[in-house]
Amino acid sequence: MASIQIVGLEKHFGEVKALSNINLEIEKGEFFTLLGPSGCGKTTLLRTIAGFYHQDKGDIYIEGELINKVPAYQRNTGMVFQNYAVFPHMSVFDNVAYGLRVRKFTKEEILRKVSAALKSVHLEGYEQRTPDKLSGGQQQRVGLARAMAIQPRVLLFDEPLSNLDAKLRIEMREEIRAVQKSLGITSIYVTHDQEEALVISDRIAVMNQGVIQQIGAPWEIYSNPQNTFVAYFVGKINMLKMKLEPGTEDGMRRATLGTLSLLVPAEGTESRSEIIAAFRPEDVLEAARSREVNIMVGTLKTVSFMGSVARFELLAEGQEIVIDRHRPREADMPQVDSNVSFAVHADSILLFDPETGHRIGQGAK
Amino acid sequence: MSTENAGLTKRSKGPGFWSLVILGGFVVVAIFLIYPLFDIFRYSFLDKTTLKFSFSNWKAFLSKIYYLRAFWHSMYIAIMTTVLSAVFGIPLAFFTTRFRIRGTNLLNTLAVLALLSPTFIGAYSWITMLGRNGFLRVMFQAIGINLPDIYGPLGIILADSLQYYPFISLMTAGALMTIDRSLEEASENLGARSVRTFFSVTLPMVLPSVTGGALIVFMMSLSNFGTPMIIGGNYLVLPTLAYNLFTSEISEMPGMASTVSIVLILCASVVIVMQQWLSSRRKYASMLVNRPIVKQLKGLKSLLAHAFCYFIVFMSTMPLAVIVYYSFRKTSGPVFKPGFSLESYRQIFFDIPKTVANSFIYSIVAVILIASIGTLLGFVIARRRNAAVRLLDPLLMIPYIVPGTVLGIGFIVAFNRPPIIIAGTAWIIILTYFIRRLPYSVRSAASILKQIDPALEEAGINLGSPPGRTFRTVTLPLMQGGIISGAIMSWVTSMNELSASILLYVGGTMTLPIKIYLSVVDGYFGTASAMSTILFVVTGIAMFIVNKYFNRGSETFIGA
């Protein structure tokens, strides 16, 4: 039995359709992430599961129980908030004990459970502190401890790390992941940070404009995006709208954009004359060092040196193309405005329908 | 669901807690506002003798000079008071925020103390100074100067503006303190002199606050009953006209009093609409990166700035000082004798202990109602905005536009006949206090809530605490300081309330302000002064508590 099941969920805010036909099944113990840009409906979905919003249509089941009519305070979900929402008038202990007291646990049980929760977020000894004496990261740990202490059926994370600085964010996301795995509580995590989503999740649902675009494991989402939105939102990708020449050779077809020319897999392109060909910067090879047939040339506009990678922005046929040079050496860097040639392996090219944005050919589902 | 979470399994039945609060809000509005106000409205369209629908009252109001004159008087007084308050308030605000004026805190405290004390006491104090036998008049006559007569419009405007100018000075000062210094620096950097900077940058930025304060002054002056009653003489304004008409019509239909009341409500509504329009039009959000500099003035300039500030505040506080002085003078009945004594205080506590007790009991009961119901309604307005609440919100603001005199008349006509008869009881006075102060309480609770992150309440709910319990354990403790300081302010205003209760009291439900008013009218200045002094002390203590323990600035006191 799925831990969370959502069937045909719809939600409007006035004229705006915030969620449309959401269907999800989340397994017990799974770390499930809702990823998307702001306004995509991810937070709305999370808050609807928590019971802070009520759907216009559709059903939500938690552990097989239909909870449409269950008020928020009886859903037994543990939420971790973006701005921590740690009660400022209570000590750390009282914050974590809050949900336990509501549940009428005995004093001893509360003491034991609070200690355990604080221990798992490394806040032992902070029991009597007041929140104003805590850093942002510590406050969020209190928020996490408070949510887990009630042993909820599901943990709901609403962009819990977005108010923290970059370094702490990385530290905390690893901790959240570790705590979640050790407790085995089903978790739904909302974020707009694709890197965070890739690192932390068992599975990801990418959302846009209230619609789930794709559900899959991080590897799947990144390497096998099913439409241009997912490809574009997760990671960096180059997209070229190209004309297809008639005829195939060895299961390949030639696609052109001005002087740019690529051989792409013919599968799925049969009745088409146009295609979007996409490839990621890191899949680009140095032309001189490869025996690749797909070699293109662009004018170098900017170089961003990022340590392990140098990212080039090229201009070719009026299109901006981004490519990565791995393990860059200063001596090898070309001059700005010089021509740079690069190669793309046909297997690295993803094809999309220019009209619908849907994936076609190999890997399309 | 696991057995450990047994506390969560029971499901609530019936309407939620907050639905009941919203329903309760509508019931309060319907019974204590719509019903009495509709009664007044109805009476204004009933012919006195035939009891049939007619425009006779309105025809009389619009055709008889007696009524129309009161309308023009009211307008004149309100406009002049507003202008004079601005003349006192704006420079005071500018000087105290931009120049180093010694004792600024003391000046603000004194100004607010004068503002909060019952209006008619100030008026009566001016009579003791500048009345026919006033000691200042006598002093000036001795050196050959004849001061103008204090009775009539001049006295009303003087007493009103010296009491109400803090609305303008405090609101303007608040705005002046939050202008980012960089804006004025930018102006000077672009080549403007400081005078030009003041008129082209500073003043336009604070103008919304100045007009906001000015409209409050206009409103307060328009609905003020005590001052024109004490010092106005034959100069009738709308509230005193309504009162006179009502007390003379008492045996018959209060048709004319009702008509005048409706006119008053209409005038007040126009002012409120203007205020809403102005405040929605322009607001300058300030990030307050750099606080304005407080300049140290030197020599004559410093002397003049100090002189102005101290003179204004001295003039507004002097009436209180005079009253306190008289309260300790020896008296024999209405006559003051040389020397000092506590005779006046002895008389209060031995002759009218019930009046003192009434004032405290009524205002405390009222405050409990105001604070509890106001907080609950403030919560639904800030946090539960559905169609019903959007309708309730403006209804709860009605008391803003109903002067005390009008509410008093409405309560009498509505509640001395079935189905609800509470005329002559303590409850009618308590409920008047409650209704008059309710909008302030609702507003302040709502604005406190706007500073509390809703996620905190959601966290409580999410952890399994039902809405009522979440409110009690999360929201309420966070609102506490604001609620208590608001309640103390409500208590002070209730202790000092006269204009509605004077119409509603009977012998056994007399309160201090009513007794003071009657003593003044009867010429017993000694006991009136002693009672007034008690009210000052109570007001002062309340202000001190709010300042000291709740860290609230002067803005709290002006109910803004």
Interface residues (C-beta under 8 A of the other chain):
Chain A: A50 G51 F52 E65 V70 P71 A72 Y73 Q74 R75 N76 T77 G78 M79 F81 Q82 N83 A85 V86 F87 P88 H89 Y98 G99 V102 R103 K104 F105 G143 R146 A147 I150 Q151 R153 L156
Chain B: M1 S2 E4 N5 A6 G7 L8 T9 R11 S12 D453 A455 L456 E458 A459 G460 I461 N462 L463 G464 S465 P466 P467 R469 T470 T473 V474 P477 L478
